[in-house]
Amino acid sequence: METAPAKKFYQTLYFYVLIAIVAGVLTGYFFPSTGAKLKPLGDAFIKLIKMIVPGVIFTTVASGIASVKENKKIGRIGFKAFIYFEIISTLALVIGLIVAKFLKPGQGMNVNPVTLDISGIESYTESAKKFDTTTFFLDIIPDSFFGAFAEGKILQVLFLGILSGFAISRMGAYRDPLVKGIDYFNHFFFRVVSIILKAAPVGAFGAMAFTIGKYGIESLLSLGELMASVYLTCLFFVFVILGIISWLSGFSIIRILKYIKEEIFLVLGTSSSEPALPGLMKKMEKAGCSQSITGLVIPAGYTFNLDGTSIYLTMATMFIAYATNTQISLWDEIVLLGILMLTSKGAAAVTGGGFIVLAATLSSIDKLPVAGIALLLGVDRFMSEARAITNLIGNTVATLVIAKWEKEFKPDEFSENLR
């Protein structure tokens, strides 16, 4: 069978997304008031993606699980994925802490927390008071079956997909027709995604123009030390830590990054990893990972394997400590890691999750001023790209690694698609 000729660079989606990002930066810089008004373009694109993501996750997960005749296998995959997520995300927390202690971002700022303007963070601190681990786990169970889809909560949809998949696998003669029907819907949802993605350059342009227009390049310069520290740490984590994990599993991190470059540029433009989720799931299947592995690992990873967010949380916490001249002991740092191991898992479950989790964490450590997060308001949006891209790459590597462990991986398809 003849393969379709490869698209030229200027014909690819990521080329147009890259052009849109540059245009957005220039618009926001030279016409800040105009750029700030373009936020609805980015918001609309992300809403379009969020609209279809629950359908993609549910059909992929339910079909993948229902197709597996051995139910114990699904439990084994889930257990391995959870252990992997916990180890790697904890490693990200530790690396973020070590780098922050070495670089000491914020040292010398001598900020008095009492003088900080906290009007911009009140919504986050109020949400942080309601945030706890018990609430997070209870929130996995939706109030109603269709309510999870209406609210677009990924973890609830994942839970329903797993439950439905197990139910369908036990329905005897009805099983095959139901699986086939869900597969049809799965193809339908991905076709809708392909249509929505044509608007990706518009969304990236609007989001980037708003970010630069609203916060300005000056905010980058004033807190550039923290931003540089976060970006460098994320680069180290991707190319060294994830690079070693990929190499030990027989993959090349460079080839993986080239393969998902469209998703990376999409995340860069929108500052969110969610728009890349449907395309990433499809690409992982094309790369040789089974549907059951892809359907379980990627959606779960979007909640439990937030490597970039973990790095940011420890570095932001230490930045606040250094900026406000707050002395914390080794024991305080150990307690910090322990708290973040729990709270970081809920960062994707709520809007503004990174800030809310940070506020909740600071509230748990009496020595650190919660008001310190006001220092991050101006640059948090700029660091969200580093967090989201690192999260995306981390979940890509996790899917390939677990598929290899479970022998649910086709090396021929991998070699063909990652040339």
Beta strands, then each sheet from edge to edge (+ up, - down):
end
